[in-house]
Amino acid sequence: MTPHRFVGGAVAVATALLLSATLAAGAAGVAGQSVSFGVNGDYEFPLSSTVTAFVGGSLRYTGNQRAEFRIDPATASVDPDGNLIADALPQRKIGDYATIDLRAGAEFGQFTLEAYVRNLTDARGITSLNDADNLPFGAINAAYIQPRTIGLSLSAGF
């Protein structure tokens, strides 16, 4: 077997377009773009006639985002048609983050042994923020990405 190299990637651009009907319903949003991308690379090489080794890595970036639409509960009321009327609050900003993953292993027969590190730099990226009605003092819920994870996996193909 000769060594093989693989490099791949993807880019995503999300463009928000807010319509006047949405804004009239009490949502306060911000039009704009969010950019995310990922790049990965892998290299395979023979260790013997029956064992193939591999090493690889990935870099993923998630750009700045906005959290959920929010309303001011102090101004909330319901009109005669049953529609909620309330003043809009600004959306919270969610910062960008990047993660790096590394992997190395070997394939032998139907088995693959892989060692990996996910989120090498232990980035504390946030994926969502929302109001926590059941928490005191105006606390908010935040969902974080998986922290640094170091592992070993053994898989078998059938």
C-alpha positions as CSV (number, residue, x, y, z in Angstrom):
1,M,0.0,0.0,0.0
2,T,1.2,3.5,-0.8
3,P,0.6,6.4,1.5
4,H,-2.6,8.3,1.0
5,R,-3.4,11.9,1.9
6,F,-6.8,13.4,2.2
7,V,-7.7,17.0,2.8
8,G,-11.3,18.2,2.9
9,G,-13.3,21.1,4.0
10,A,-16.6,22.9,4.1
11,V,-17.9,26.5,4.5
12,A,-21.3,27.6,5.6
13,V,-22.6,31.1,5.3
14,A,-26.0,31.9,6.9
15,T,-27.7,35.1,5.9
16,A,-30.6,36.3,8.1
17,L,-33.4,38.3,6.4
18,L,-36.1,39.6,8.7
19,L,-39.5,40.4,7.3
20,S,-41.7,43.2,8.6
21,A,-44.4,40.7,9.6
22,T,-41.9,39.1,11.9
23,L,-41.0,42.4,13.4
24,A,-44.6,43.4,13.9
25,A,-45.1,40.2,15.9
26,G,-42.8,41.6,18.6
27,A,-39.5,39.9,17.6
28,A,-36.4,42.1,17.6
29,G,-33.8,40.5,15.4
30,V,-30.8,41.6,13.5
31,A,-30.2,40.9,9.8
32,G,-26.7,39.7,8.9
33,Q,-24.4,36.8,8.3
34,S,-22.8,34.1,10.3
35,V,-19.8,32.2,8.9
36,S,-18.7,28.7,9.9
37,F,-16.1,26.4,8.3
38,G,-14.3,23.2,8.9
39,V,-11.1,21.7,7.5
40,N,-9.7,18.3,8.0
41,G,-6.7,16.3,6.9
42,D,-5.7,12.6,7.1
43,Y,-2.7,10.6,6.2
44,E,-2.6,6.8,5.9
45,F,0.6,4.7,5.6
46,P,1.5,1.0,5.8
47,L,3.1,-0.4,8.9
48,S,3.2,-3.9,7.5
49,S,1.4,-5.9,4.8
50,T,-1.6,-6.3,7.1
51,V,-1.6,-3.1,9.2
52,T,-2.3,0.5,8.0
53,A,-1.7,3.4,10.3
54,F,-3.3,6.8,10.1
55,V,-3.0,10.3,11.6
56,G,-5.3,13.2,11.1
57,G,-6.7,16.4,12.5
58,S,-9.6,18.8,12.1
59,L,-10.2,22.5,12.6
60,R,-13.7,23.9,13.0
61,Y,-14.7,27.5,13.4
62,T,-18.2,28.8,14.3
63,G,-18.7,32.5,13.8
64,N,-20.6,35.0,16.0
65,Q,-24.2,34.3,16.4
66,R,-27.3,35.7,18.0
67,A,-29.4,34.0,20.6
68,E,-33.2,33.5,20.7
69,F,-35.7,36.3,20.2
70,R,-36.8,37.8,23.5
71,I,-39.8,39.8,24.7
72,D,-40.1,42.1,27.8
73,P,-42.5,40.2,30.1
74,A,-43.3,43.4,31.9
75,T,-45.0,44.7,28.8
76,A,-46.7,41.5,27.7
77,S,-50.4,41.3,27.1
78,V,-52.9,39.6,24.9
79,D,-55.1,41.5,22.4
80,P,-58.8,40.6,21.8
81,D,-57.8,38.2,18.9
82,G,-55.5,36.2,21.3
83,N,-52.2,37.5,19.9
84,L,-49.3,38.2,22.3
85,I,-48.2,41.9,22.3
86,A,-45.0,42.8,24.0
87,D,-41.9,45.0,23.6
88,A,-38.9,43.3,22.1
89,L,-35.7,43.0,24.0
90,P,-32.3,42.8,22.1
91,Q,-31.0,39.4,21.2
92,R,-27.9,38.3,23.2
93,K,-24.7,37.9,21.3
94,I,-22.9,34.5,21.2
95,G,-19.2,34.7,20.5
96,D,-17.3,32.8,18.0
97,Y,-15.1,29.7,18.8
98,A,-12.8,27.3,17.1
99,T,-12.0,23.7,18.0
100,I,-9.1,21.4,17.0
101,D,-9.4,17.6,17.0
102,L,-6.5,15.1,16.6
103,R,-6.6,11.4,15.9
104,A,-4.1,8.5,15.2
105,G,-4.6,4.8,14.9
106,A,-4.2,1.6,13.0
107,E,-6.4,-0.6,11.0
108,F,-5.7,-4.4,11.1
109,G,-8.1,-6.7,9.4
110,Q,-11.7,-5.8,10.4
111,F,-10.6,-3.9,13.4
112,T,-9.6,-0.2,13.9
113,L,-7.9,1.1,17.0
114,E,-7.9,4.9,17.3
115,A,-6.6,7.4,19.9
116,Y,-8.2,10.8,19.8
117,V,-8.3,14.2,21.4
118,R,-11.4,16.3,20.7
119,N,-11.4,20.0,21.4
120,L,-7.7,20.0,22.0
121,T,-7.6,23.6,23.3
122,D,-10.6,23.1,25.6
123,A,-12.5,25.9,23.9
124,R,-15.6,27.0,25.8
125,G,-17.8,27.7,22.9
126,I,-21.5,28.5,23.5
127,T,-24.1,27.0,21.2
128,S,-27.2,28.7,22.7
129,L,-28.4,31.1,25.3
130,N,-31.9,31.5,26.6
131,D,-33.9,33.0,29.5
132,A,-34.2,30.7,32.5
133,D,-37.7,31.5,33.8
134,N,-37.2,29.0,36.7
135,L,-33.9,30.4,37.9
136,P,-33.5,33.4,40.2
137,F,-31.9,36.8,39.7
138,G,-32.3,36.9,35.9
139,A,-30.0,33.9,35.3
140,I,-29.8,32.5,31.8
141,N,-29.2,29.0,30.4
142,A,-26.1,28.5,28.3
143,A,-25.3,25.3,26.3
144,Y,-21.6,24.7,25.9
145,I,-19.7,22.6,23.4
146,Q,-18.1,19.3,24.6
147,P,-15.0,20.0,26.7
148,R,-11.6,18.5,25.8
149,T,-12.1,14.8,25.5
150,I,-9.3,12.2,25.3
151,G,-10.2,8.7,24.3
152,L,-9.4,5.4,22.7
153,S,-11.8,3.5,20.6
154,L,-11.8,0.0,19.1
155,S,-14.3,-0.7,16.3
156,A,-14.9,-3.7,14.1
157,G,-16.4,-3.8,10.7
158,F,-18.8,-6.7,9.7
